Structures are given as structure tokens and as C-alpha cells.
Amino acid sequence: MKPFSEEDKIYLLKKGISPEKAAKQIQTFQDGIPFVALSKAAVVGDGIIRLSVEQQQHLRQHYKDQRYNLSILKFIPASGAASRMFKDLFGFLKGYNPQVTPLKEFLNRPDKKAIKTFYEGLERFPFFDEISGSMSAKANTQGEMLYAFISAMLTEKGKNYGFYPKGLLPFHRYGNRTATPFVEHLKEGAAYGRAGATSHLHFTISPQHRDLFQKEEEYVTPGIAAATGCKFEIDYSYQKESTDTLAVTPENEPFRDRNGQLLFRPGGHGALLENLNDQEADLIFVKNIDNVVPDRDLEEITAWKEVLAGYLLKLQTKAFSFHRMLIDGTVDHDLLKRAHAFLETGLNVRFSDAYPGYSLEEQFAVLIDKLSRPIRVCGMVRNEGDPGGGPFWITDAMGNESLQIVESAQVDLQDQAQLQIFEKATHFNPVDLVCGVRDAFGKKLDLLQYVNSKQGFIASKTFEGRTLKALELPGLWNGGMAYWNTVFVEVPGSTFNPVKTVNDLLKAAHQS
């Protein structure tokens, strides 16, 4: 590779990226990213914990008893526009002419099932009244009506939902009013995410949406605060430019645009690890912006968040106790043995085959390292065919086994043995995490130190008509948390209600 020019270095400096970091990304392209080696699927009894009703009640109460002594944060990745949510509707506007094709004929085509579902459920969408009331164009046929409705909903001349972030779209309807995911997350914050009278929420957003979020905050927060008796501290952050990744040519040379400037691309949701790392809290709930429910189901959501948080606090108490005893006391074989047993059975830590032969001092160093890591307790739902990551035991290049959330793209599904393991997964990751990010002495851990950089993604893209290779950083809850202490707890499917396409709003979970 040719050295970066002085102009390149100035541009890198402006983005907050060192030449060494950019060169390391190029090296990643050259080396390639190996597939994750699945050892076995994590299942109930082997990597996933199923709690009894009595255990659930105990953990909920433990969290309630402890939370007033904690700083608590709800961290909500909410970046980006909702355009992917309306992909089929944009296709309809582009590909349908109501003056040429009758709507019934168009909807009966095999590849138009999504549009047909949308049309048949039109009046059940929470935004139906709002969009209908804003339509100015007269429609003489059902085709013209549907075309005018979708135009009024998505385009700049109408409500411009295609530009809006998903977090500010109407998701639920309560009588003559609607509620956005932003609103529903505030209600959740008041229900389980507060210590005392205040709930702290942090949204990662796109800069172009900042004014929209602040306007929504000013409009809805007073009413929710009055109804819940909760004050809100709400702040926002953007994906940092310094987390963008350098694009390369198919030959792994830096890709340059027509003006000769280096091309960088967003690093994916793994880039938000830096945003998470900037937060100061004892306990952090992480949940996607689109996974919300109407008021009637809030109690169940709250119950399970309290269960997960209680479990985390129990684990932390034991981990912190062992950590302090090891630091403060005399290193003896019995203490090392008990700490080792807790790490294996409580935090799913696996030790190398060489560990039993280590000296007491060497075992002490290993145990301190393992006990000094952030902890995450992750909810896992039964796999019903949803796309996304699942819980697996994996083996790294050094032969070390660990519990991880793995995406299908990370696995060589052409390898029959790996495919068989992948298909044995019984559960799915709904992005339902509770995180402890301090050590036994209250020190905030640097989360960037627990990333497996070899769990990113390389994808083929195009820019200005040319092919390039793009690098996504290790996913926030995948490689981004690879070296955390990890616990998986089974939670009911009713806690997982994402909205990936607009038609998901027709599901019973979102029909209030």
C-alpha cells in the first residue's frame, strides 16, 4: 500500500482517525475476517438459564430493594431513518400506476403480498386517521386512494415518514391519540428504569433528527411525568465520525472518490460501543428503539426487566466479593478454588487446560482478570424464525471456549458441521440486555478493551458505479462484547415485539 499523503493525513485528523488506525483497517481487509467456530448451541441447562416463578419473584424484589442505591440508565440505539421499514411502500409508489392497472389485479401478484397486507389492514394502522385527514388529492378508484394515502404518508409533500427516525413514528393508538416508540420508552423508564424519582434515558440518534427528537421530548415529557410521577433526564449522542471505517478496492487499496479523497463508511451498530462507553451508570438497560409495547403489556415487560436486573446485581455481589477477597486477603488454594467455581458456574467462564498446572500467583492473575470484566445478563426468547443473532458456545483460535451472541453472517454455513450446530439453536437474541460496567471498587471499566476485533464484517458495496469492500465493526452485542462475562436467561416471547416493516404494526402485540 502506498503511504498516506499529507492531504490524506489532514482528512484523517479531521475525522479523528489516526493513520495507524486506518492502516490497521486495511490490514484487516488483507487478512480477512475468519468465521466464528461454533462449538455447540447454547440451550436451557447448558448456557441458558430458566428461572422458576419463585426465583423470578425473588430477583424482582432484590432489584427493587437495591435500585435506590444505584445510578440507572436506559440506553436506546435509535439511529437512522425508517426508510427500510417502508421499503415495499416505496416500491409501490415507484412501480404502480393507478391509471393503468386496477388495484385488485396488482395486489393479486405473488410478489405483492406485503402491499396487499398493508391495504387490507389500512384502517388498523395507528396513523390511519392522521394520514387520511391530511390527504388533499381526490381519488376515484381504490388504486388512486391507496397511492394517494402512501404518498401523503411517505413523501416530503405529505407527512414525510420516509425521512423520520423510527423512534418518532406513530406505533400505537390510544383512542384519538397515538404514541411513538420514544413515548413508550419513557413509560418504560418510569416503570423500571429509575432510581428514586428520576429516570435517565440516552438515545443514540442521527444529527439530522436532533430537532425532531427535542420537539417530541418537549411535547410529550410533561404529560408522562405528571402521569407517572417520574422526572426524566434525557440526552442524545451521535455515531462518532472516528468510528467510520475506510473503504478499499477489491485489491485492498484505499478507495478514493472522483476527487481523489479517501472514502469512509459508517461502522455499523458496533460503533455505538463508544457511545455506550461514554455513559456513567452502575446499571445500564440496552434495548432497541422499535421493541416496545402498548400500555396493557407494560407490566409484563417491567417484570422481566426487573428479573434480569436482579440477576445481574446478584452476580455482581458475588463477583465483587471474590475480587475484594483476592485483592485484600492472603492468596490461598481454597479461595482460588471457590472463585474459580463461581466464574465457571455463575458467569460461564471457561479456563484453559493448562490452568490447573499454574502456580498460585498465576492462577490469582487469571482470576483477577476474569473478575474484572463487565457483566451482561441477556434475555433470550424461543426461536420462532426471526432473523438475527442467537446464543452459542464458540471456540476461538487459541482453543478457548466462550458464550457469545452470534449472527448468521459470522458462521460458515457451507460447512455442514457448522450448519448443523447453527440449526440446533433453540433461542434468539432480542437485544434485551442489562449491563454492569464497574469493577468491585466502583471504577468504570473501559468497554473498548473487551472487543474482539476479529468479529467484524466485510461486505461488497458500490460507490459512484464502482465496487468496493466495506468494513463493519464488531456488532455492539456480538464481537463488541466478546470478552464480557455473559449470562443468558430465558424470557417469554411476549417481551420481543420489534417493528422491522410497517406491517409489523398490524400484529396483535401492537394493536391497542
C-alpha positions as semicolon CSV with decimal commas, in nm:
position;residue;x (nm);y (nm);z (nm)
1;M;0,000;0,000;0,000
2;K;0,122;0,349;-0,083
3;P;0,177;0,575;0,221
4;F;-0,099;0,821;0,303
5;S;-0,040;1,164;0,151
6;E;-0,028;1,480;0,359
7;E;-0,380;1,563;0,234
8;D;-0,493;1,218;0,348
9;K;-0,346;1,274;0,693
10;I;-0,521;1,609;0,727
11;Y;-0,852;1,446;0,634
12;L;-0,791;1,161;0,878
13;L;-0,710;1,409;1,154
14;K;-1,033;1,595;1,083
15;K;-1,230;1,272;1,130
16;G;-1,040;1,180;1,446
17;I;-0,881;0,873;1,286
18;S;-0,507;0,813;1,311
19;P;-0,313;0,690;1,005
20;E;-0,219;0,384;1,213
21;K;-0,585;0,303;1,277
22;A;-0,668;0,339;0,905
23;A;-0,370;0,120;0,813
24;K;-0,488;-0,142;1,063
25;Q;-0,828;-0,148;0,892
26;I;-0,659;-0,208;0,558
27;Q;-0,467;-0,493;0,719
28;T;-0,799;-0,640;0,832
29;F;-0,919;-0,642;0,470
30;Q;-0,596;-0,810;0,362
31;D;-0,609;-1,072;0,636
32;G;-0,982;-1,127;0,601
33;I;-1,218;-1,196;0,891
34;P;-1,240;-1,561;0,990
35;F;-1,573;-1,726;1,052
36;V;-1,669;-1,788;1,412
37;A;-1,619;-2,152;1,508
38;L;-1,938;-2,277;1,673
39;S;-1,881;-2,538;1,940
40;K;-2,247;-2,604;2,023
41;A;-2,574;-2,421;2,056
42;A;-2,649;-2,271;2,396
43;V;-2,967;-2,433;2,530
44;V;-3,158;-2,436;2,856
45;G;-2,936;-2,612;3,106
46;D;-2,621;-2,551;2,903
47;G;-2,571;-2,179;2,858
48;I;-2,929;-2,059;2,908
49;I;-3,095;-2,030;3,248
50;R;-3,465;-2,095;3,301
51;L;-3,598;-1,936;3,620
52;S;-3,880;-2,065;3,836
53;V;-4,165;-1,836;3,935
54;E;-4,022;-1,819;4,288
55;Q;-3,679;-1,719;4,152
56;Q;-3,837;-1,453;3,932
57;Q;-4,022;-1,302;4,227
58;H;-3,712;-1,306;4,443
59;L;-3,496;-1,137;4,177
60;R;-3,759;-0,869;4,110
61;Q;-3,774;-0,784;4,476
62;H;-3,396;-0,781;4,504
63;Y;-3,375;-0,525;4,224
64;K;-3,648;-0,312;4,380
65;D;-3,468;-0,319;4,713
66;Q;-3,131;-0,224;4,563
67;R;-3,210;0,020;4,285
68;Y;-3,242;0,329;4,501
69;N;-2,873;0,297;4,580
70;L;-2,777;0,282;4,211
71;S;-2,744;0,509;3,911
72;I;-2,955;0,353;3,634
73;L;-2,963;0,425;3,262
74;K;-3,176;0,313;2,968
75;F;-2,957;0,312;2,657
76;I;-3,159;0,305;2,334
77;P;-2,994;0,273;1,991
78;A;-3,229;0,488;1,780
79;S;-3,008;0,599;1,493
80;G;-3,117;0,628;1,133
81;A;-3,426;0,692;0,924
82;A;-3,712;0,444;0,900
83;S;-3,685;0,413;0,521
84;R;-3,618;0,036;0,539
85;M;-3,940;-0,004;0,732
86;F;-4,127;0,129;0,425
87;K;-3,925;-0,047;0,153
88;D;-4,229;-0,218;-0,001
89;L;-4,435;0,102;0,008
90;F;-4,164;0,300;-0,170
91;G;-4,157;0,022;-0,428
92;F;-4,534;0,060;-0,470
93;L;-4,505;0,433;-0,540
94;K;-4,235;0,365;-0,795
95;G;-4,394;0,066;-0,966
96;Y;-4,770;0,122;-0,961
97;N;-4,977;0,345;-1,188
98;P;-5,343;0,357;-1,077
99;Q;-5,448;0,489;-1,420
100;V;-5,311;0,178;-1,591
101;T;-5,356;-0,119;-1,358
102;P;-5,659;-0,195;-1,138
103;L;-5,553;-0,229;-0,775
104;K;-5,709;-0,576;-0,735
105;E;-5,508;-0,708;-1,028
106;F;-5,187;-0,555;-0,887
107;L;-5,240;-0,693;-0,536
108;N;-5,303;-1,047;-0,663
109;R;-4,948;-1,072;-0,796
110;P;-4,742;-1,320;-0,590
111;D;-4,468;-1,066;-0,514
112;K;-4,712;-0,803;-0,381
113;K;-4,824;-0,980;-0,064
114;A;-4,677;-0,710;0,160
115;I;-4,873;-0,435;-0,018
116;K;-5,189;-0,645;-0,004
117;T;-5,146;-0,692;0,371
118;F;-5,090;-0,319;0,414
119;Y;-5,402;-0,234;0,212
120;E;-5,626;-0,485;0,388
121;G;-5,515;-0,361;0,730
122;L;-5,513;0,008;0,641
123;E;-5,767;0,128;0,897
124;R;-5,591;-0,062;1,177
125;F;-5,268;0,134;1,147
126;P;-5,221;0,390;1,426
127;F;-5,152;0,665;1,172
128;F;-5,462;0,599;0,956
129;D;-5,669;0,892;1,080
130;E;-5,377;1,136;1,066
131;I;-5,282;1,046;0,710
132;S;-5,641;1,032;0,587
133;G;-5,706;1,375;0,730
134;S;-5,403;1,520;0,552
135;M;-5,489;1,388;0,203
136;S;-5,581;1,660;-0,042
137;A;-5,589;1,462;-0,367
138;K;-5,925;1,326;-0,475
139;A;-5,939;0,955;-0,550
140;N;-6,191;0,797;-0,787
141;T;-6,069;0,439;-0,752
142;Q;-5,925;0,225;-0,476
143;G;-5,591;0,228;-0,656
144;E;-5,584;0,608;-0,662
145;M;-5,685;0,617;-0,295
146;L;-5,406;0,382;-0,185
147;Y;-5,149;0,562;-0,399
148;A;-5,256;0,897;-0,255
149;F;-5,251;0,760;0,100
150;I;-4,898;0,619;0,074
151;S;-4,778;0,938;-0,099
152;A;-4,924;1,151;0,180
153;M;-4,755;0,927;0,436
154;L;-4,405;0,895;0,290
155;T;-4,319;1,190;0,069
156;E;-4,192;1,537;0,153
157;K;-4,518;1,689;0,030
158;G;-4,701;1,483;0,293
159;K;-4,602;1,366;0,643
160;N;-4,257;1,262;0,521
161;Y;-4,245;0,941;0,729
162;G;-3,975;0,815;0,494
163;F;-3,736;1,069;0,645
164;Y;-3,844;1,032;1,008
165;P;-3,649;0,816;1,252
166;K;-3,834;0,502;1,354
167;G;-3,847;0,626;1,713
168;L;-4,077;0,916;1,621
169;L;-4,335;0,733;1,410
170;P;-4,683;0,653;1,545
171;F;-4,666;0,293;1,670
172;H;-4,970;0,264;1,898
173;R;-5,311;0,422;1,913
174;Y;-5,497;0,506;2,233
175;G;-5,844;0,633;2,140
176;N;-5,792;0,954;1,943
177;R;-5,420;0,987;2,013
178;T;-5,109;0,798;1,907
179;A;-4,780;0,716;2,075
180;T;-4,430;0,687;1,932
181;P;-4,158;0,444;2,047
182;F;-3,995;0,746;2,214
183;V;-4,306;0,783;2,430
184;E;-4,323;0,412;2,511
185;H;-3,956;0,407;2,616
186;L;-4,022;0,696;2,854
187;K;-4,304;0,496;3,011
188;E;-4,068;0,200;3,049
189;G;-3,810;0,426;3,207
190;A;-4,065;0,539;3,463
191;A;-4,173;0,180;3,529
192;Y;-3,840;0,002;3,582
193;G;-3,553;0,230;3,482
194;R;-3,548;0,482;3,763
195;A;-3,378;0,521;4,096
196;G;-3,597;0,736;4,314
197;A;-3,798;0,996;4,127
198;T;-3,579;1,031;3,817
199;S;-3,534;0,815;3,507
200;H;-3,232;0,870;3,285
201;L;-3,257;0,775;2,915
202;H;-2,993;0,805;2,645
203;F;-3,084;0,784;2,276
204;T;-2,826;0,745;2,000
205;I;-2,965;0,936;1,702
206;S;-2,865;1,085;1,367
207;P;-2,769;1,455;1,371
208;Q;-3,040;1,543;1,116
209;H;-3,306;1,417;1,357
210;R;-3,196;1,608;1,666
211;D;-3,457;1,883;1,633
212;L;-3,735;1,629;1,579
213;F;-3,642;1,437;1,894
214;Q;-3,616;1,751;2,104
215;K;-3,953;1,869;1,977
216;E;-4,109;1,534;2,069
217;E;-3,940;1,545;2,409
218;E;-4,077;1,892;2,485
219;Y;-4,426;1,790;2,371
220;V;-4,471;1,455;2,548
221;T;-4,248;1,459;2,856
222;P;-4,461;1,686;3,083
223;G;-4,767;1,467;3,041
224;I;-4,581;1,140;3,105
225;A;-4,404;1,292;3,403
226;A;-4,735;1,400;3,550
227;A;-4,897;1,061;3,488
228;T;-4,610;0,856;3,630
229;G;-4,472;1,085;3,899
230;C;-4,132;1,050;3,738
231;K;-3,884;1,313;3,628
232;F;-3,681;1,248;3,316
233;E;-3,321;1,317;3,226
234;I;-3,291;1,265;2,850
235;D;-2,980;1,305;2,644
236;Y;-2,862;1,216;2,296
237;S;-2,545;1,127;2,112
238;Y;-2,443;1,060;1,754
239;Q;-2,235;0,787;1,600
240;K;-1,884;0,932;1,606
241;E;-1,701;1,012;1,284
242;S;-1,395;0,850;1,436
243;T;-1,577;0,514;1,422
244;D;-1,621;0,530;1,043
245;T;-1,421;0,268;0,856
246;L;-1,206;0,306;0,547
247;A;-1,339;0,151;0,226
248;V;-1,099;-0,033;-0,004
249;T;-1,092;-0,152;-0,363
250;P;-1,126;-0,522;-0,446
251;E;-0,743;-0,523;-0,444
252;N;-0,743;-0,390;-0,083
253;E;-0,609;-0,047;-0,176
254;P;-0,774;0,261;-0,017
255;F;-1,086;0,352;-0,215
256;R;-1,097;0,712;-0,336
257;D;-1,387;0,910;-0,476
258;R;-1,380;1,106;-0,802
259;N;-1,195;1,386;-0,627
260;G;-0,925;1,153;-0,502
261;Q;-1,041;1,170;-0,138
262;L;-1,042;0,864;0,087
263;L;-1,388;0,715;0,128
264;F;-1,512;0,624;0,475
265;R;-1,837;0,448;0,565
266;P;-2,033;0,420;0,892
267;G;-1,905;0,133;1,106
268;G;-2,246;-0,021;1,186
269;H;-2,412;-0,054;1,527
270;G;-2,084;-0,175;1,674
271;A;-1,969;0,187;1,653
272;L;-2,219;0,267;1,930
273;L;-1,996;0,087;2,178
274;E;-1,809;0,416;2,208
275;N;-2,137;0,595;2,289
276;L;-2,214;0,330;2,550
277;N;-1,863;0,360;2,688
278;D;-1,918;0,733;2,744
279;Q;-2,207;0,671;2,983
280;E;-2,173;0,681;3,360
281;A;-2,410;0,445;3,539
282;D;-2,400;0,147;3,772
283;L;-2,659;-0,047;3,573
284;I;-2,747;0,002;3,206
285;F;-3,051;-0,142;3,026
286;V;-2,996;-0,179;2,650
287;K;-3,300;-0,219;2,427
288;N;-3,371;-0,136;2,062
289;I;-3,594;0,159;1,977
290;D;-3,858;-0,046;1,793
291;N;-3,914;-0,315;2,059
292;V;-4,198;-0,154;2,254
293;V;-4,550;-0,250;2,361
294;P;-4,877;-0,071;2,437
295;D;-4,967;0,016;2,795
296;R;-5,159;-0,306;2,857
297;D;-4,837;-0,513;2,832
298;L;-4,605;-0,274;3,015
299;E;-4,641;-0,461;3,344
300;E;-4,502;-0,785;3,198
301;I;-4,214;-0,602;3,028
302;T;-4,135;-0,431;3,358
303;A;-4,142;-0,760;3,548
304;W;-3,885;-0,925;3,323
305;K;-3,655;-0,624;3,315
306;E;-3,657;-0,631;3,694
307;V;-3,581;-1,004;3,689
308;L;-3,279;-0,955;3,462
309;A;-3,155;-0,660;3,666
310;G;-3,194;-0,854;3,991
311;Y;-2,997;-1,141;3,844
312;L;-2,717;-0,905;3,739
313;L;-2,699;-0,749;4,085
314;K;-2,678;-1,093;4,249
315;L;-2,392;-1,191;4,018
316;Q;-2,212;-0,864;4,079
317;T;-2,233;-0,906;4,456
318;K;-2,058;-1,243;4,434
319;A;-1,805;-1,131;4,173
320;F;-1,719;-0,818;4,368
321;S;-1,684;-1,015;4,691
322;F;-1,437;-1,261;4,538
323;H;-1,247;-0,976;4,373
324;R;-1,206;-0,788;4,702
325;M;-1,110;-1,100;4,895
326;L;-0,843;-1,187;4,641
327;I;-0,702;-0,835;4,647
328;D;-0,725;-0,782;5,023
329;G;-0,652;-1,127;5,162
330;T;-0,385;-1,392;5,155
331;V;-0,388;-1,592;4,836
332;D;-0,477;-1,945;4,941
333;H;-0,582;-2,251;4,748
334;D;-0,935;-2,268;4,894
335;L;-1,020;-1,909;4,797
336;L;-0,883;-1,959;4,447
337;K;-1,087;-2,277;4,413
338;R;-1,411;-2,106;4,521
339;A;-1,354;-1,806;4,291
340;H;-1,280;-2,046;4,003
341;A;-1,601;-2,240;4,069
342;F;-1,811;-1,921;4,078
343;L;-1,666;-1,798;3,748
344;E;-1,739;-2,132;3,581
345;T;-2,088;-2,192;3,716
346;G;-2,207;-1,834;3,769
347;L;-2,050;-1,642;3,481
348;N;-1,993;-1,919;3,222
349;V;-1,618;-1,856;3,216
350;R;-1,409;-2,135;3,067
351;F;-1,045;-2,186;3,160
352;S;-0,759;-2,326;2,953
353;D;-0,649;-2,685;3,003
354;A;-0,320;-2,551;3,136
355;Y;-0,484;-2,363;3,425
356;P;-0,460;-2,645;3,688
357;G;-0,084;-2,653;3,642
358;Y;-0,037;-2,281;3,707
359;S;0,125;-2,159;4,028
360;L;-0,096;-1,986;4,287
361;E;0,031;-1,648;4,168
362;E;-0,052;-1,731;3,806
363;Q;-0,399;-1,858;3,898
364;F;-0,452;-1,541;4,102
365;A;-0,369;-1,325;3,799
366;V;-0,610;-1,519;3,576
367;L;-0,894;-1,497;3,827
368;I;-0,845;-1,123;3,883
369;D;-0,855;-1,070;3,506
370;K;-1,180;-1,267;3,473
371;L;-1,345;-1,098;3,772
372;S;-1,251;-0,750;3,649
373;R;-1,466;-0,764;3,335
374;P;-1,804;-0,606;3,261
375;I;-2,104;-0,834;3,307
376;R;-2,409;-0,862;3,083
377;V;-2,728;-1,055;3,151
378;C;-2,912;-1,109;2,824
379;G;-3,272;-1,212;2,775
380;M;-3,322;-1,494;2,522
381;V;-3,655;-1,582;2,362
382;R;-3,756;-1,906;2,194
383;N;-3,653;-1,904;1,829
384;E;-3,961;-1,855;1,610
385;G;-3,770;-1,793;1,288
386;D;-3,679;-1,427;1,335
387;P;-3,361;-1,316;1,158
388;G;-3,068;-1,219;1,378
389;G;-2,822;-1,349;1,632
390;G;-2,852;-1,642;1,863
391;P;-2,672;-1,786;2,170
392;F;-2,383;-2,024;2,107
393;W;-2,074;-2,165;2,267
394;I;-1,780;-2,084;2,038
395;T;-1,413;-2,183;2,029
396;D;-1,152;-1,924;1,938
397;A;-0,821;-1,971;1,757
398;M;-0,645;-2,041;2,089
399;G;-0,892;-2,317;2,175
400;N;-1,074;-2,109;2,439
401;E;-1,449;-2,166;2,469
402;S;-1,691;-1,884;2,549
403;L;-2,059;-1,796;2,541
404;Q;-2,148;-1,549;2,265
405;I;-2,431;-1,395;2,063
406;V;-2,356;-1,491;1,702
407;E;-2,509;-1,364;1,377
408;S;-2,561;-1,598;1,081
409;A;-2,318;-1,390;0,873
410;Q;-2,041;-1,482;1,118
411;V;-2,083;-1,855;1,052
412;D;-1,963;-2,063;0,756
413;L;-2,300;-2,215;0,671
414;Q;-2,141;-2,400;0,377
415;D;-1,968;-2,616;0,638
416;Q;-2,221;-2,888;0,714
417;A;-2,096;-2,942;1,069
418;Q;-2,129;-2,570;1,146
419;L;-2,469;-2,556;0,975
420;Q;-2,597;-2,842;1,189
421;I;-2,488;-2,665;1,506
422;F;-2,640;-2,338;1,388
423;E;-2,973;-2,507;1,316
424;K;-2,983;-2,657;1,665
425;A;-3,021;-2,314;1,822
426;T;-3,338;-2,306;2,029
427;H;-3,329;-1,938;2,122
428;F;-3,288;-1,596;1,969
429;N;-3,129;-1,270;2,084
430;P;-3,393;-0,994;2,111
431;V;-3,138;-0,726;2,216
432;D;-3,256;-0,729;2,575
433;L;-2,951;-0,662;2,791
434;V;-2,874;-0,543;3,141
435;C;-2,511;-0,439;3,181
436;G;-2,283;-0,386;3,478
437;V;-1,983;-0,178;3,373
438;R;-1,798;-0,111;3,701
439;D;-1,549;-0,322;3,892
440;A;-1,558;-0,425;4,257
441;F;-1,417;-0,090;4,365
442;G;-1,662;0,128;4,171
443;K;-1,422;0,205;3,888
444;K;-1,581;0,249;3,545
445;L;-1,440;-0,015;3,309
446;D;-1,316;0,081;2,963
447;L;-1,552;-0,118;2,741
448;L;-1,326;-0,073;2,438
449;Q;-1,080;-0,315;2,600
450;Y;-1,323;-0,609;2,574
451;V;-1,384;-0,613;2,198
452;N;-1,288;-0,896;1,962
453;S;-1,176;-0,701;1,655
454;K;-1,184;-1,023;1,450
455;Q;-1,563;-1,044;1,472
456;G;-1,645;-0,763;1,231
457;F;-1,797;-0,799;0,884
458;I;-1,664;-0,734;0,533
459;A;-1,928;-0,660;0,267
460;S;-1,924;-0,578;-0,104
461;K;-2,077;-0,239;-0,191
462;T;-2,075;0,010;-0,477
463;F;-1,997;0,381;-0,489
464;E;-2,006;0,604;-0,798
465;G;-2,062;0,290;-1,004
466;R;-1,751;0,116;-0,871
467;T;-1,721;-0,189;-0,649
468;L;-1,567;-0,153;-0,306
469;K;-1,521;-0,352;0,013
470;A;-1,669;-0,210;0,333
471;L;-1,586;-0,299;0,692
472;E;-1,842;-0,313;0,971
473;L;-1,712;-0,306;1,324
474;P;-1,787;-0,598;1,557
475;G;-2,156;-0,572;1,649
476;L;-2,243;-0,392;1,972
477;W;-2,374;-0,710;2,141
478;N;-2,167;-0,953;1,929
479;G;-1,792;-0,901;1,898
480;G;-1,823;-0,565;2,071
481;M;-1,895;-0,752;2,397
482;A;-1,699;-1,068;2,317
483;Y;-1,481;-1,053;2,628
484;W;-1,755;-0,959;2,875
485;N;-1,878;-1,208;3,133
486;T;-2,202;-1,329;2,980
487;V;-2,518;-1,488;3,118
488;F;-2,825;-1,584;2,913
489;V;-3,169;-1,600;3,077
490;E;-3,481;-1,730;2,904
491;V;-3,756;-1,467;2,875
492;P;-4,101;-1,506;2,716
493;G;-4,157;-1,422;2,350
494;S;-4,411;-1,160;2,458
495;T;-4,118;-0,935;2,557
496;F;-3,995;-0,924;2,195
497;N;-4,213;-0,714;1,963
498;P;-3,990;-0,544;1,705
499;V;-4,119;-0,343;1,410
500;K;-3,895;-0,417;1,114
501;T;-4,157;-0,347;0,847
502;V;-4,466;-0,128;0,866
503;N;-4,689;-0,438;0,854
504;D;-4,550;-0,549;1,191
505;L;-4,772;-0,278;1,341
506;L;-5,071;-0,496;1,245
507;K;-4,960;-0,774;1,480
508;A;-5,172;-0,822;1,789
509;A;-4,889;-0,704;2,017
510;H;-4,912;-0,353;1,867
511;Q;-5,289;-0,330;1,834
512;S;-5,401;-0,149;2,147
